């Protein structure tokens, strides 16, 4: 029976100019050894040689990656043994080094898939795709198409959970990985989709919502003169416009005079879903349009990137003494919740939000505990006298 050993080692004989030493996996099969790069490095004083790991309270992720590397190598070796394939160090080396045939093919296909997909998705969504690629690379830097199986999906999820990814984030990662796998099947690189045997739990996003009093409080805020105050004023007005209309960030940023019909309502084809929505204009929205209207600009509002906008909103929330962290997308949830509180017909609300069905609309509605109390109190069962 073959004697097999795999453990991480620190190559102090290959110390780099920055003082760190590369980490390798020492693979021993029947007394013969092979060193495979773990594509990581560490200072010698932080390495526990007897345990083959990095010391310190903030090194759990790095050590988990090393453990996965050991497990990957051991799994490959035992798979070879179980299939009666030739078990030698050269086979192991070819599989786990870039010299191995097909070790970069998966990422080449992923990048090809992304290039096509990025033609049809927004920059904000592209960020999620790029995050999945980084996470996949951190999880396993070399992937062959034959590695893509049910166990790969299961272990990738375990890795993501270890990285602190929540249920909603897990769903997003799996959704994007499914796109990649379907593309690989289309290109005949895979014949089997492991997601046929893997159920992804769709977590509910933890959105909050502002109530009417909080939105009004934000509208009454006054800012100091100067560039900072002017920037906060624009961020507040963009947020309020979205609270008044329920429009997404990308739609607020691209709305133009052509979308304003007879100064009475907005008619716009939403960027994300392609749905046409009609939204009535009230005095508050008209005032904001008049405030920023400029004949030399194609859009109604000056452009402001989402990231600095959200930074401003954190400051605005603090000034308004609102504990809930403000983000621009919170405006859309706030609109939906306020309209639902005022008993807007769900079908009408779904139309205004540009949703294809009311199921998505319901996810946007946040029910306030006081509203629950008010609705329950109306029941005769809580009345002392009938």
DADASUL-V816134 format. One line per field, one symbol per residue. burial: b if it has 24 or more other ideal C-beta (glycine too) atoms within 12 Angstrom, else e. Layout:
burial: ???
This chain:
burial: eeebebbbbbbeeeeeeeeebbbbbbbebeeeebbbbbebbbeeeebeeeebbbeeeeeeebbbbbbbbbebbbbbbeebeeeeeebebebbbebbbeeeeeeebbbebbeebbeebeeeeeeebeebbeebbebbebbbbbbbbebbbeebbebbbebbeebebeeebbbbbbebbbbbbebbeeeebbeebbbeebebeeeeeeebbbbeebbeebbebeeeeeeeeebbbbbbbbbbbbbbbbbbbbbbbebeeebbeeeeebbbebbbeebebbbbbeeebeebbeebeeeeeebbbeebebeebbebbbbbbeebebebebbbbbbbbbbbbbbbbeeeeeeebbbbbbbeeeeebebbbbeeeeeeeeeeeeeeeeeeee
